[in-house]
Amino acid sequence: MGFCTTDERKPLKLEELVRWLESEWMSTRVDQNLRTLWVPNACTHDTAVSKFDPLFPLANDYHFAGFELLACPVAPRITHYDDEGRFTDQTGAFLFRFVQKHGDKTVEVPVLSAHHSNESWEMLAVAAVPADFMAAWTDFTTECVRLSSARTPTDRVVIIGGHSSSFVPTTQWDEVVLPPKLKAEILEDVSAFFRKGVEVYRRLNLKPFRKLLLAGVPGTGKTMLCSALARWALDQNYLVIYVSSAKKRQNDPYGSTFDKIDYALAVAARSQYPTLILLEELDAYLHEEEKALILNVLDGSESAMNENGTLLVSTTNYPEAIDERIMKRPGRLDRIFIIPETRERSDAEKMLRQYLGGMWREEHAALVPQLVGYPGAFIREVAVCALTQLAYVEGEQLPLELLERSYKSLKEQIDARDDFLTRKGGIGFSVPEKAESNGSNGHH
């Protein structure tokens, strides 16, 4: 077996691109003082080149005047697309043109983009740029990066770091069951920030970045509340981003990491739209090694700024696990809303009616007093369990007895779990005592 000499080795793709620029372009333009630059892949991103505003001001009064494709054997044109069918990155040879607003000068910049190799989908891009055009070129590439990563409002929530790229929230605000005063305060805080608060922040020379925390025991409906806020924000034509704590693979080092929060804020800043960011389980992100980074972001000192306002709504089941430097320092969390278990019969009945749908009968109201004090998730499970049993026996109407059996079965499971956790020294599910005062006849 022989060894490859230096002359025999296959040139790197970067070398092929540079050689083509030197021989086919730069050799006939020696008077332009051209520099070969490694440039961002965003320069050839479909969104960037197709949506770049020709009126966008570049340094020295230059403006982007469009592009044409070049015939280049070392940079074939290949276009990528995402899982929603939108064109994204593309390889190929492009000739960008720029003209001065006042003057007859035109500058042409060839950009070659290609994959590293046949085995790699990673891309690289190079350009031949006149030295005296660098200021305008820097402005151009910066705006290309923003355009390629910016999002525009659609009817879907953008997911950062999840298995999917987006989802459609289906919960309407009217479906959220909370104490009326609390429900009104949450929506008013969110809507007032975008309607009036952003301008107030600007006048005070502050970043228009507001942070809310929804805290409550598991099952109180925080996720449903976030879904309803997302639906409301999309209806206002706002950008909505959901930060996922999921790991894509078993050994994936990324899960609840600062990078996801930081990237979401950057996407919001580049979008130039009012943006709602949803971050569930804030406590899961507060790793000791990253806590300082998150503190700085919540302060606003190291977060990218969105001129049109960014509202971060985070949730937690365990507020006691969140650092006091976050919970108690003004400015890191602007407001904390405690999401309670059901406290009123009317709320418990509304939930039960909602989950039973067309199977609701007035006799089911007899169970309502026993449901007061439980999280919404428990009430939902009572309904789902009863409806499942009804479907199993092919029943057409849901009798109260079946609903009561469902409740008692689930309560026994909770009691058994709490007993186990208590003996193990864990944290149990606190069964509310106040239900007895609501007419539960001691069955709670």
C-alpha positions in Angstrom: 0.0 0.0 0.0 1.4 3.3 -1.0 1.1 6.7 0.6 -0.4 9.8 -1.0 2.1 12.6 -1.7 1.2 16.2 -1.1 0.7 16.6 -4.9 -1.6 13.5 -5.0 -4.0 14.5 -2.3 -7.5 15.7 -3.2 -7.8 19.4 -2.7 -10.2 20.6 0.0 -13.5 22.0 -1.2 -12.5 25.4 0.2 -9.3 25.3 -2.0 -11.4 24.5 -5.1 -13.7 27.4 -4.5 -10.8 29.9 -3.9 -8.9 28.6 -7.0 -11.9 29.1 -9.2 -12.4 32.7 -7.9 -8.7 33.4 -8.5 -8.6 32.0 -12.0 -12.0 33.0 -13.3 -12.7 36.3 -11.6 -9.8 37.9 -9.7 -7.2 37.4 -12.4 -9.0 39.8 -14.7 -9.7 42.4 -12.0 -6.3 43.0 -10.4 -7.0 46.7 -10.2 -9.9 46.2 -7.7 -7.8 45.0 -4.8 -10.0 42.0 -4.3 -9.9 40.1 -1.0 -11.0 36.4 -0.7 -13.2 36.2 2.3 -14.9 33.3 4.1 -18.5 34.6 4.4 -21.6 33.5 6.3 -23.7 30.8 4.7 -26.6 33.2 5.2 -25.4 35.2 2.2 -26.9 32.6 -0.1 -29.9 31.6 2.1 -33.0 31.7 0.0 -34.9 34.0 2.4 -31.9 36.4 2.6 -31.4 36.8 -1.2 -35.1 36.8 -2.1 -36.3 39.2 0.6 -33.4 41.6 0.9 -34.9 45.1 0.8 -33.3 47.1 -2.1 -33.8 50.2 0.0 -31.9 48.9 2.9 -29.1 51.3 3.5 -25.5 50.0 3.4 -22.4 51.9 4.2 -21.3 54.6 1.8 -24.8 55.0 0.3 -24.7 51.5 -1.3 -27.9 49.4 -1.9 -28.4 45.8 -2.9 -29.4 45.6 -6.6 -30.1 41.9 -6.9 -28.1 38.9 -8.2 -27.6 36.5 -11.0 -26.3 33.0 -11.2 -22.9 32.1 -12.5 -21.9 28.9 -14.2 -19.4 27.3 -11.9 -18.5 23.6 -12.0 -17.1 23.5 -8.4 -20.3 25.0 -6.9 -23.4 23.3 -8.3 -26.7 24.8 -7.2 -28.6 22.7 -4.6 -31.4 24.1 -2.5 -32.3 22.8 0.9 -35.8 23.0 2.4 -37.3 22.6 5.9 -40.0 20.3 7.2 -42.6 22.9 6.3 -41.5 23.0 2.6 -39.8 26.4 2.8 -36.5 26.8 0.9 -33.6 27.5 3.2 -29.8 27.2 2.5 -28.6 26.9 -1.1 -25.3 26.2 -2.7 -24.2 27.6 -6.1 -22.3 30.5 -7.6 -23.9 33.9 -7.2 -23.0 37.4 -8.5 -24.3 40.1 -6.2 -24.7 43.7 -7.4 -24.6 46.8 -5.4 -25.1 50.4 -6.6 -24.5 53.7 -4.9 -27.5 55.9 -4.3 -25.7 59.1 -5.5 -23.3 58.1 -8.2 -22.9 55.7 -11.1 -20.6 53.2 -9.3 -21.6 49.6 -9.3 -19.8 46.9 -7.4 -20.1 43.2 -8.2 -19.2 40.5 -5.7 -19.1 36.8 -6.6 -20.0 34.4 -3.8 -19.5 30.6 -4.1 -21.3 28.2 -1.8 -20.8 24.5 -1.6 -20.9 21.5 0.8 -17.7 20.5 2.4 -17.7 17.0 0.8 -20.0 14.3 -0.6 -20.1 12.9 3.0 -21.0 16.2 4.7 -24.1 18.5 4.5 -22.1 21.2 6.2 -21.7 24.2 3.9 -19.1 26.8 3.4 -19.1 30.1 1.3 -16.4 32.3 0.0 -16.5 35.7 -1.8 -14.1 38.1 -3.6 -14.7 41.5 -2.2 -13.0 44.8 -3.1 -11.1 46.2 -0.1 -12.8 49.6 -0.3 -16.2 47.9 -0.2 -15.8 46.1 3.1 -17.9 48.5 5.2 -20.9 48.0 2.9 -20.3 44.3 2.6 -20.2 43.9 6.3 -23.6 45.6 6.6 -24.9 43.3 3.8 -23.8 40.1 5.5 -25.1 41.2 8.9 -28.6 41.8 7.4 -28.4 38.5 5.6 -27.8 36.7 8.8 -30.7 38.5 10.4 -33.0 37.7 7.5 -32.1 34.0 7.3 -32.7 33.4 11.0 -35.6 35.8 11.5 -39.1 34.5 11.8 -42.3 36.1 10.8 -45.6 35.6 12.5 -47.7 32.6 11.1 -50.4 30.5 12.6 -47.8 28.2 14.2 -45.6 28.4 17.3 -41.9 28.1 16.5 -40.1 25.4 18.5 -36.5 25.9 19.7 -34.6 22.7 20.4 -37.5 20.2 20.0 -38.2 17.2 17.8 -40.5 19.3 15.6 -40.0 22.8 14.3 -43.5 24.1 15.1 -47.0 23.3 16.3 -50.5 24.8 16.2 -51.9 25.7 19.7 -55.6 24.8 19.9 -56.6 26.1 23.3 -58.8 29.2 23.2 -58.6 31.7 26.0 -62.3 31.1 26.9 -61.4 27.5 27.7 -59.0 28.4 30.5 -60.6 27.9 33.9 -59.0 30.1 36.5 -60.4 32.4 39.2 -61.9 35.3 37.1 -59.7 38.0 38.7 -56.5 36.1 38.2 -57.4 35.2 34.6 -58.1 38.8 33.8 -54.9 40.0 35.4 -52.7 37.6 33.4 -54.2 38.6 30.0 -54.2 42.3 30.9 -50.5 42.1 31.9 -49.6 40.3 28.6 -51.7 42.5 26.3 -50.8 45.8 28.1 -47.1 45.1 27.7 -47.4 44.9 23.9 -50.0 47.7 23.5 -48.5 50.3 25.8 -45.6 48.9 27.8 -43.0 48.6 25.0 -43.2 52.4 24.5 -42.8 53.0 28.2 -39.7 50.9 28.3 -38.3 52.8 25.4 -38.9 56.2 27.0 -37.1 54.9 30.1 -34.2 53.8 27.9 -34.8 50.2 28.9 -34.9 47.1 26.8 -38.6 46.2 26.1 -38.2 42.8 27.7 -40.7 41.6 30.3 -40.6 38.4 32.3 -43.5 36.6 33.9 -43.6 33.4 36.0 -46.6 31.1 36.4 -46.0 29.0 39.5 -48.2 26.2 40.9 -48.3 22.5 41.8 -48.3 20.0 38.9 -51.6 19.7 37.0 -53.0 23.2 37.7 -53.2 24.0 34.0 -50.0 26.0 33.4 -49.4 24.3 30.1 -53.0 24.8 29.0 -52.6 28.5 30.0 -49.5 28.8 27.9 -51.2 27.2 25.0 -54.1 29.7 25.3 -51.6 32.6 25.5 -49.9 31.3 22.4 -53.2 31.1 20.5 -54.1 34.6 21.6 -50.7 36.0 20.6 -50.8 34.4 17.2 -54.3 36.0 16.7 -52.6 39.4 17.3 -50.1 38.6 14.5 -47.3 38.2 17.1 -44.4 35.8 16.8 -44.6 33.0 19.3 -41.6 30.8 20.3 -41.7 27.7 22.5 -38.4 26.7 24.1 -38.3 22.9 24.4 -36.3 21.2 27.2 -36.5 17.8 25.3 -33.4 15.9 24.3 -33.4 14.8 20.7 -31.5 11.6 21.4 -30.6 9.5 24.5 -27.1 10.8 24.7 -27.9 14.3 23.5 -25.9 16.7 25.7 -28.6 19.4 25.1 -31.8 19.5 27.0 -32.6 22.2 29.4 -29.7 24.4 28.5 -29.0 28.1 28.4 -28.2 28.0 24.7 -31.8 27.4 23.9 -33.0 30.4 25.8 -30.3 32.6 24.4 -31.1 31.4 20.8 -34.8 32.1 21.3 -34.1 35.7 22.4 -31.8 36.1 19.4 -34.6 34.9 17.1 -37.0 37.3 18.7 -34.6 40.2 18.3 -34.0 39.4 14.6 -37.7 39.0 13.9 -38.5 42.7 14.5 -42.0 41.6 15.6 -43.7 41.6 19.0 -42.7 38.2 20.4 -44.0 35.9 23.1 -41.5 33.3 24.4 -42.9 30.3 26.4 -40.4 28.5 28.7 -41.8 25.7 30.7 -40.1 24.3 33.8 -37.7 27.3 34.4 -36.2 25.5 37.4 -34.9 22.7 35.1 -32.6 25.3 33.3 -30.9 26.5 36.5 -27.9 24.2 36.4 -25.2 25.5 38.7 -22.7 25.9 35.8 -25.2 28.0 33.8 -27.1 29.8 36.5 -25.0 33.0 36.2 -25.6 33.1 32.4 -29.4 32.9 32.9 -29.3 35.6 35.7 -27.6 37.9 33.2 -30.1 37.2 30.5 -33.0 37.8 32.9 -31.4 41.1 33.9 -31.4 42.0 30.2 -27.8 42.9 30.3 -26.8 40.0 28.0 -30.0 39.4 26.0 -30.5 40.5 22.4 -32.9 43.4 22.1 -36.2 43.3 20.2 -37.3 46.9 19.6 -40.9 45.7 19.3 -40.9 43.9 22.6 -40.3 40.4 23.9 -42.4 38.9 26.7 -41.0 35.7 28.4 -43.6 33.6 30.1 -42.0 30.8 32.2 -43.6 28.2 34.4 -42.5 26.1 37.4 -44.0 23.4 39.6 -41.3 24.0 42.2 -40.8 27.7 42.9 -38.8 26.8 46.0 -36.1 25.3 43.6 -35.6 28.6 41.9 -32.7 30.7 43.2 -33.6 33.6 45.5 -31.5 35.9 43.2 -34.2 35.3 40.6 -37.3 35.2 42.7 -36.6 38.1 44.9 -34.5 40.5 42.9 -36.6 43.1 41.1 -36.3 43.1 37.4 -35.3 39.4 36.9 -38.9 38.4 37.1 -41.3 41.3 36.7 -44.3 39.5 38.1 -45.1 36.1 39.6 -48.6 34.6 39.2 -49.6 31.7 41.5 -51.8 29.3 39.6 -54.0 27.6 42.2 -55.9 24.3 42.4 -59.6 24.8 41.9 -61.0 26.9 44.7 -64.6 27.4 43.7 -67.4 25.0 42.9 -68.2 27.0 39.7 -64.6 26.5 38.5 -64.6 22.7 39.2 -68.0 22.4 37.5 -66.9 24.3 34.5 -63.9 22.0 34.1 -65.9 18.9 34.5 -68.5 20.1 31.9 -65.7 21.0 29.5 -64.0 17.6 29.8 -67.2 15.6 29.6 -68.5 17.6 26.6 -71.7 16.3 25.2 -71.9 13.6 27.9 -72.5 16.1 30.7 -75.7 15.6 32.7 -77.0 17.8 35.4 -76.8 14.9 37.9 -73.0 15.0 37.5 -73.0 18.2 39.5 -73.3 16.1 42.7 -69.7 15.1 42.3 -68.4 18.7 42.0 -68.0 19.5 45.7 -65.5 16.6 46.0 -63.4 18.0 43.1 -62.9 21.4 44.6 -59.3 21.8 45.6 -57.8 19.4 43.1 -55.7 20.5 40.1 -57.4 20.7 36.7 -55.4 17.7 35.5 -57.1 15.5 38.2 -60.5 16.6 37.1 -59.7 15.9 33.5 -58.5 12.4 34.4 -61.7 11.7 36.3 -63.6 12.6 33.2 -61.4 10.7 30.8 -61.3 7.6 32.9 -65.1 7.6 33.2 -65.6 8.1 29.5 -63.2 5.4 28.7 -65.1 2.9 30.9 -68.3 4.0 29.2 -66.9 3.4 25.8 -65.7 -0.1 26.9 -69.2 -1.1 27.8 -70.6 0.7 24.8 -72.9 2.9 26.9 -74.7 5.9 25.5 -75.1 7.9 28.6 -72.7 8.5 31.5 -74.3 7.6 34.8 -73.2 9.5 38.0 -72.2 6.2 39.5 -69.6 5.6 36.9 -68.2 9.1 37.3 -68.0 8.6 41.1 -66.2 5.3 40.7 -63.7 7.0 38.4 -63.1 9.7 41.1 -62.7 7.2 43.9 -60.3 5.0 41.9 -58.1 8.0 41.1 -58.2 9.3 44.7 -57.2 5.9 46.0 -54.2 5.9 43.6 -53.2 9.4 44.9 -53.6 8.4 48.5 -51.5 5.2 48.0 -48.8 7.2 46.2 -48.7 9.9 48.9 -48.5 7.2 51.6 -45.5 5.7 49.8 -43.8 9.0 49.3 -44.3 10.0 52.9 -42.7 6.8 54.1 -39.8 7.3 51.6 -39.4 10.9 52.8 -40.6 12.3 49.4 -43.1 15.0 48.5 -46.7 14.0 48.4 -49.7 15.3 46.6 -51.5 17.5 49.2 -55.1 16.6 49.3 -57.0 19.8 50.0 -58.8 20.0 53.4 -61.0 22.9 52.4 -63.2 20.6 50.3 -65.0 19.5 53.5 -66.2 23.0 54.0 -67.6 22.9 50.5 -70.0 20.1 51.2 -67.8 17.0 50.4 -69.4 15.1 53.4 -66.0 14.0 54.5 -65.2 11.9 51.5 -62.1 14.0 50.5 
